């Protein structure tokens, strides 16, 4: 895992279970939302690359990392509300939101609820949550169920399997494994609300930029899903990262940072 070379201030979004980290003091803000079973350190290389120019916010999704002080009724389906609290707390009017895997779902849900708070969204290893094919949804649910069974039996067994289907390079696999084994079994309950964000709303005309991306070595369905989504969204940008699996920002951080920075600059 690349060490964080810039100062990051840890904070908590008031009235929520979410802990977040602020680096840089730029006039524009970029918010990163990590994959399931990971934490904010998934984006260390992005913080290092962007904090000199932007205000960068990373966070621990509910049930992950330091975001464990939960109350009754807290769940993944409230992450958009929690992110709005963070933006308000930091005095940020509009931001660029970047999500990988689970983070891509959260980013889109935020876009559905608070489009006026966005300059752009970038979604990697995800799918269009407003138009998710029922068959693909069933297949995805079956795959998730198999992985969760492994996790409930043994977190290490789960982590060994998950790293191989999520990351392509050996370094990224090892880094993701280390994050996975820190994930508490009890936190699975907070992911149960994920379905409440899928196929619940029609996509409205976007007043902000959209980037869609995946790795060439992600699952076979990933690239066709990304391409169909891109084709359905006039003006969107599609990037297929060579030499990367599902976790593109960890597998090929330099290529990822370059593509993301270019996209953000176009959507200032």
N, C-alpha and C positions, 0 to 999 in steps of 0.2 A: 504494500500500500504506500503510495506516495505520501510523504510527510507534509503536513500543512506548514507552509513557510511564511504565511502572513498571519497577522493577529486576528483572532476571531472572538468576538464577545458573545458569551452565552446568555440567553434571556428566556423568559417564558411569556407566552401570549396570555395576557390577563384573562382570568376566568375560564381558561381552557387547560387541557393536559399537555399541550404541545410546547416542547422546548425547541428553540431555534438559535441560530448562530449568525452574527453579522460581521462581515469583513468589507473593507474598502469604504470609500466615502464619495463615490461618484454621484452625479446628479440623476443618473438613471439606475434603476434597480432590476436585478435578475434574481429570480427565486427558483431554486432547484428542489425537486421532489423525487425521492429515491424509490427504488424497487421494493417489493415485498421482501421481508426477512433481512433487509439491509439497514443502513442508518445514514445519517448525514455525511459520514466520511466517504461514502461512495463518490462524492464530488470533490475530493481534495484537489485533484489535478485541475479541475475547472475553477475552483476558488483561487488557486495559485496563479492561473492564467488571466483571470478576469478582474480580480480585486484591485489591480492598479488603475483600472479605468471605470469600473462600475461599483455600485453598492451591491454586494452579493449576500443573499440570504439562503442558507441551507437549514433544513429542519429535520426532526425525527418524527415521522408519521406516528399517529397514536398507536401505542403498543410496541413501538420500536425504540431502540436507543434509550434516551433519557425521558421519553414521553410516556411514563408509566403511572403517573399520579392521576388516576382516572376516577371519575364519578359515575354513578348510575345514569345510563342514557348516553354516555359518550360512545362514539363509534366512527368508523371510517367514513360513513356517509356525511359526517359533520366537518370533514377536513376543509371543505371550501369556506365554511363559516370561520374556522380557526385561522385560515390563511388571511381572510379579510381582516380579522382582528390584528394579525401581525402587520399587515400593510398600514392599517390605521395607527397602530402603536408606533410605527416607524415614520409616520408622516409621509407615506408613499401614496401618491394619487394613482398612477398607473405603473405597471411593471411588466417585464418579460417573464413568463412562466415556462419552465423547462421540466419535463417529466419523462422518466424512463420506466417502462413496464407498468407497474401499479401507479407510479407517478404520472404516467400519461393519462390514466383514467381520471385521477384527481384533477389534473390540469384542465381537462375537458369539462368536468363537472363545474369547476370554478368558472370557466368560460360561459357555461350555460346560465349560471346564476349571477355573475358579476361582469358582463362583457365590457362595461364602461370602465373597468379598472385595468384593462389590458392594453399593452402596446403590441404584444405578440405572444403566441404560444408555440412551443416546439415539443413534439411528442415522438418518442422513440420506443420501438418494440411494443407498440400499442395497436389499437383499432378504433374505429369511429364508434363511440359509445352510444350515439343517437341512432345508428343504423347498423347494429351488430346482428349478422345473420343468425337465425335460430339454430341451424345445424352447427355452425361454428361455435355458437354459445354452448350448446350441449357438449360438443367435443372438448371445449375448453374446460367446462365444469368437471367432466370425467377425469381429465388430466390433473386438475387441481385436487380432486378427491384422492387420487392415487398418491400424490405427493404429500398431502396432509396426513394420510395414513402412515406413511414413513416417518413423518415428523412426530406424530403422536406416539409412535413406538420408540423412536430414537432420534433425537435432534441431530446427532452425528451421522447416522445413516442417511437421514434426509439431506443434510448439508453436503455429503459426498456425492449424492445423486444430483442435487440441485445445481452444484457448481458446474457440472459437466454439460448440462443442458442450457445453462445461462451464460457462461463465459466461454470464449474460444481460446485465448492465450493462457499459458500456464500461470503467469503472474496474476491475471485477473481472476482465474479460478481459485487460486489460493487466497486472494484478498476477499473474494465473495464468501468463501468457506468460513473464514474467520468471522465475518459479520453474521453469517447464518447461525453459527453455534452459540452466539450471544442472544439469539431470539428466544424469548420465554414462551413455553408452550401455552401458558394462560392467555397469551396475546392473540391466539387464533380467534378468540371470540370477537375481537374488534374488527376483524376482516369480514365478518358475516354480513355486514351491511353493504358489501360491494355491489350486489345486484340492484340495490335501490338507486344506483347511479346510471344504470345501463338501460337503454331504450325507454327512457322516461320522458324525453323531450325531443322536439324537432329542432334541427339546427337552424338558427336564425342567420340572416346575412351577416357576415363577419366584417367588423370595422377595424380589425387588427390582423397582423400577419399570421400565417400558419405554416409551420415546417413539419413534415412527416418523414420519419427515417427508420431504418432497421439495418441489421448486419447481414452480410451475404451468407453467413453460416448459422443464422437463426433457424428456427424450425421451418420446414418447407412451405408452410402456409403464410409465413410472415411477409415475404416480399409481395405475393399477389394481393394480400389484404392491404398492404401499404399502397400499392399501385392503384387499386380500385378506389381507395379513399382519396388519393391524390386526384384521380380523374374526376371524382364527384365534387371537388372543391376548386373552382376556378381561382387562379392566382396563388395557389399553394405551392410550396417547394418540396420536392422529394429528393432524399439522399439515401443511397444504398452504400453502406460503409464496407469497403473491402477489408478482409482480414479480421472481421468482427463477428461475434455471435449476438446474443440477445442484449447483453450489457455493453452497448457500443461505446459509451463514455469511458469504460474501464479497459476495454480491449484495445481501442485505438484512440487514446486521449488527445494526441496532437491533431489528428484529422478531425476529430469531433470538435475540439476547441476552435479550429480554423473555420469549419462549416458554421458553427453556432455564432461565432463572432461576426462573420460576414452577414448572416441572416439578421442579427440584432441591429447591426449598422444600417441595414436597409429599412428597418422598421422603427427608426427613431422618431 
